[in-house]
Amino acid sequence: MNAEDAGEDRAGSGSGLRERKKRETRTALSWAAIRLTVERGLANVRTEDIAAEVGVSPRTFNNYFSGKAEAIAARQIERGRQIAEELRARPGSEPLWEAVTNAVLERFALGLPTEPGKAPDEHWTAGVRVMLGEPVLQGEFFKAAGVTKAELTRAVAERTGTDADREMYPELVAAAVTGAVTVVSERYVATDPPVPFEELLRDAFGQLAAGLPEPRRKKGRGSSA
């Protein structure tokens, strides 16, 4: 390796390190925004509080986000990208819906203080439920869902050998995954008694993999004998 090549490698390494640190700071700010909002309520959280939680200046926060709503929704976007990355990395031998389920379980990381297979903490879920219902956040969540669907569409297309621009299949799968994750997340923080996230997710994706068959109706009023 000559001196010029070595210099380019060092420059590339430095650039990669800077990008990684930026991503880590962005993630830390988003998590801080979520934690503080869940604990205090959105109206009681300032951008200065979020910056202080991470140990950076308010100016640094403003370099990453336009406000606390965007910071909160950023976690949803990053989560979607991570799930898409994991889906690409899953073994090719896995059936699609098995790969999707494993990818989501591996990278979802909602941040709830609970262990796999255990019910969520009631105080945390109550705060998350309030946060998800904040009208101010709905627009950012909607935009984040669009970004997530686009990321998953490309990953599904690559995995299935389909054309995302010409065929509906990858986008339909991505839309189904995005919708299922939303439903599972809402059920996860609202179900009483609480149900473990993994159990809800496997149930949802199992129904999708089976083609959403119509459930057998119990006999009763309004049903035929």
ABEGO torsion letter per residue (X at the ends): XBAAAAAAAAAAAAAAAAAAAAAAAAAAAAAAAAAAAAAAEAAABBAAAAAAAAGBBAAAAAAABAEAAAAAAAAAAAAAAAAAAAAAABBAABBAAAAAAAAAAAAAGAGBBBBBGBBBBAAAAAAAAAAAABAAAAAAAAAAAAAAAAAAAAAAAAAAGBBAAABAAAAAAAAAAAAAAAAAAAAAAABOBBBBAAAAAAAAAAAAAAGGBBBBBBBEBGBBX
